[in-house]
Amino acid sequence: MKKMILAAAIASFFGLGVQAARIDLGSTDAKLAPGTNTVGTLSNATWNSDPEKNAKYLIFNAGEALPEWQEAEFSFKPDKDGEVTFNLLGPWKKSSTGEGLDPVWVVYDDITVTGSTIKNGTFDTGMESWNKTVKGGDLGIQPEHILATGHSKPGSVKCWHDGGLAQKIPVKMGQTVTVKFWYKSEK
Ligand SMILES: [Ca+2]
């Protein structure tokens, strides 16, 4: 019951168009146990009927992004060696036309990982090493690189729920992975 209430709360939170930062992690092999989080919520998926699938998927919702840069940190522990898909996402709002979703953007920069490695977490020159994960493919609303804006150095990205950026990161059985990143709302 508690999980259902939490899921409903998250759904309404995203549906309201709050500029919430979100990172999803998924594995085909390893179960991902939630560790600690400095802000927001960190939990396994609840939407699959197969509990094994839920245990291999983790959602970190950092809460509302503000106009100023904020830092967030969370950790998880895989139970097998392998690769985990690291997916930078964001929120959405109901479309004004009643069809589909409209983007709500969150800006990300300076992503660092311990216990694994991530490529180009600084976005200083572009989006190398990241793959776009866009609902609707080329016809969907794409994540974008922002050259003029950055945390410690210029260059960041903006993502939303249906327009994310992903890459695979290596993990080791029992090795805690800690993710830190900076985020803000788009003006
Ligand atoms: Ca940067």
Boltz pocket constraint, residues with backbone or C-beta under 6 A from the ligand:
constraints:
  - pocket:
      binder: B
      contacts: [[A, 109], [A, 110], [A, 121], [A, 122], [A, 123], [A, 124], [A, 149], [A, 150], [A, 151], [A, 152], [A, 153], [A, 154], [A, 155], [A, 156]]
      max_distance: 6.0
